[in-house]
Amino acid sequence: MKKKCKKILFFCLIAVVISVSCTKSEPEITYGFINLVLYQSDDQPVEHFSFFIIPEDEDGIENLEELYLYHDREQLQWNIKSDEWLHSTHDGRDWIGTRSITAAGGSLPRGVFRAVLINKGGESTQRTFTYDGRIRFPFPELEISGGVYNVTSLWPVNRLVCYDSSGNYLTTVTLTGNSGSVSQLRLPSLVRSAALWAEDEANACSAFTYVVPIN
């Protein structure tokens, strides 16, 4: 009888171990943000959302498959698949997301958004985000000619984003004035062009101009 009980207990323990090892775990969204970026165009600035999250999954970030962003009130949905994610690491944390969320009408909605993260096992989690920022300033302008830059901007922070002759990003320089000599900025010698990145951090809003050559 004791042997029989021990055998039953043994198989019960095996069943518990198998049950625990096969338990599916949901991914998590531990943090995230939505920023509005205005991109210069020939007509009027085009609105894009930058949307990034810090994801967690017991099987690693490679086990994640899809990221959705919903605006339920406007019945809008964006599907960001894993092969489309921008992936970066900062302070030891992995970030995934996109800078390319747009709306067909051109203007993106404000208010509450719902993010849904799904892993390869089909488990999912969701978290809400709110974006209520507003565009407070006219779109900025950048001119560079004769070794002098001129910026027309009311935005609180203005930066030059610099590129080499092949269009590869090199560096970003924060401007302390709206005009001045390019040489005084002490740019790397390989810089051949630049765009203006203007920021309004209080409203999580930025503006990005066309790239112009540096003569």
C-alpha positions in Angstrom: 0.0 0.0 0.0 2.9 2.4 0.9 4.6 1.6 -2.4 1.4 2.3 -4.3 0.9 5.7 -2.4 4.5 6.6 -3.2 4.0 5.8 -6.8 0.8 7.9 -7.0 2.6 10.8 -5.2 5.5 10.6 -7.6 3.3 10.8 -10.7 1.3 13.7 -9.1 4.6 15.6 -8.6 5.6 15.0 -12.2 2.2 16.3 -13.3 2.6 19.5 -11.2 6.1 20.1 -12.7 4.9 19.6 -16.2 2.0 21.9 -15.5 4.2 24.6 -14.1 6.8 24.3 -16.9 4.1 24.6 -19.6 2.4 27.6 -18.0 2.2 30.4 -20.5 3.3 33.9 -19.4 2.1 37.1 -20.7 4.5 39.8 -22.0 4.5 43.2 -20.2 4.7 46.8 -21.2 6.7 48.4 -18.4 6.9 51.9 -19.8 6.3 53.8 -23.0 5.6 57.2 -24.6 4.0 58.9 -27.6 5.6 62.0 -29.1 4.4 64.1 -32.1 6.9 65.0 -34.8 6.1 67.4 -37.6 8.0 66.8 -40.8 8.5 69.5 -43.4 6.7 69.0 -46.7 6.0 71.1 -49.8 2.4 71.7 -48.7 2.1 71.7 -45.0 3.9 69.8 -42.2 3.0 66.1 -41.9 2.2 64.7 -38.5 3.9 61.5 -37.3 3.7 59.9 -33.9 6.9 58.3 -32.4 5.7 55.5 -30.2 8.1 53.5 -28.1 7.8 51.0 -25.3 10.0 49.0 -22.9 8.7 45.4 -23.3 9.3 42.4 -21.0 8.9 38.7 -21.8 10.2 35.7 -19.9 11.6 34.2 -23.1 13.3 37.4 -24.2 12.6 40.2 -26.6 13.0 37.8 -29.6 9.8 36.1 -28.4 7.8 39.2 -29.1 5.9 39.3 -32.4 3.4 42.2 -32.8 2.7 45.6 -31.3 -0.6 47.3 -31.9 -1.7 50.8 -31.1 -5.4 51.7 -31.0 -7.3 54.9 -30.7 -10.7 53.4 -29.8 -12.7 56.7 -29.9 -11.7 57.3 -33.5 -11.6 53.6 -34.4 -8.1 53.7 -35.6 -5.5 50.9 -35.5 -1.8 50.6 -36.3 -0.1 47.3 -36.5 3.7 47.4 -35.9 5.2 44.0 -36.7 8.5 42.8 -35.2 10.4 43.1 -38.5 9.4 46.8 -38.7 10.3 47.8 -35.1 13.1 50.2 -34.4 15.1 48.6 -31.6 17.5 50.4 -29.2 19.0 49.9 -25.8 19.4 52.6 -23.2 20.6 52.2 -19.6 20.4 48.4 -20.1 16.7 48.5 -21.1 15.4 47.4 -24.5 13.1 49.8 -26.4 11.0 48.9 -29.4 8.7 51.1 -31.5 8.3 53.2 -34.6 8.5 56.8 -35.8 6.1 56.3 -38.6 2.6 56.4 -37.2 0.4 58.5 -39.5 -3.3 59.0 -40.2 -5.0 59.1 -43.6 -6.4 62.5 -43.1 -3.0 63.9 -42.1 -3.9 65.0 -38.6 -3.4 62.5 -35.8 -6.0 62.2 -33.0 -5.3 63.2 -29.4 -6.5 61.6 -26.2 -6.2 58.0 -25.0 -4.4 55.3 -26.9 -4.3 51.6 -26.1 -1.2 49.5 -26.8 -1.3 45.7 -27.2 1.8 43.6 -27.2 1.7 40.0 -28.4 4.4 37.3 -28.2 4.9 34.3 -30.5 2.9 32.1 -28.1 -0.2 34.3 -28.6 -0.1 35.7 -25.1 -0.8 39.5 -25.0 -0.9 42.4 -22.6 -2.2 46.0 -23.0 -1.5 49.4 -21.5 -3.1 52.8 -22.2 -1.2 56.0 -23.1 -2.4 59.5 -23.4 -1.2 62.2 -25.8 -2.7 65.7 -25.3 0.1 67.8 -26.6 -0.5 70.8 -28.8 1.5 72.6 -31.5 2.3 76.0 -30.0 4.7 77.4 -32.6 4.9 77.9 -36.3 7.0 75.5 -38.2 10.7 76.5 -38.0 13.0 77.3 -40.9 16.7 76.7 -41.5 19.0 78.5 -44.0 22.7 77.9 -44.4 24.7 80.0 -46.9 28.2 81.4 -47.1 29.2 79.7 -44.0 26.4 81.3 -41.9 23.3 79.6 -40.5 20.0 81.4 -39.9 17.2 79.8 -37.9 13.6 81.2 -37.8 12.1 79.4 -34.8 10.1 80.2 -31.7 10.6 76.6 -30.4 12.3 76.4 -27.0 15.1 74.1 -28.1 16.8 74.0 -31.6 19.4 71.5 -32.7 21.3 70.9 -35.9 21.2 67.2 -37.0 24.3 66.7 -39.2 25.1 64.2 -42.0 28.0 63.2 -44.2 28.1 63.3 -48.0 26.3 59.9 -48.2 23.5 61.0 -45.9 24.7 59.1 -42.9 24.0 60.7 -39.5 27.1 62.1 -37.7 26.2 64.3 -34.8 23.6 66.6 -33.2 24.5 70.1 -32.0 22.3 72.3 -29.8 22.1 75.9 -31.0 22.5 78.7 -28.5 21.5 81.4 -31.0 19.3 81.7 -34.1 22.2 82.8 -36.3 26.0 82.5 -36.5 29.0 81.2 -38.2 29.0 77.5 -39.0 32.7 77.3 -38.2 32.0 78.3 -34.6 29.8 75.2 -34.1 33.0 73.1 -34.4 31.3 70.4 -36.5 33.2 67.3 -37.5 35.1 67.7 -40.8 32.9 65.1 -42.6 29.7 67.1 -42.1 28.2 68.1 -45.5 24.5 68.8 -44.7 22.2 69.4 -41.8 18.5 69.7 -40.8 16.9 71.6 -37.9 15.3 69.6 -35.1 13.1 71.9 -33.0 11.6 70.7 -29.7 8.8 71.7 -27.3 9.4 69.2 -24.5 6.4 70.4 -22.5 4.1 69.3 -25.2 6.1 66.2 -26.4 6.2 67.8 -29.8 9.1 68.3 -32.3 9.6 69.7 -35.8 12.1 68.4 -38.4 13.0 70.5 -41.4 14.4 69.5 -44.8 18.1 68.7 -45.0 20.1 71.6 -46.5 23.8 71.6 -47.7 26.5 73.2 -45.7 28.7 75.2 -48.0 
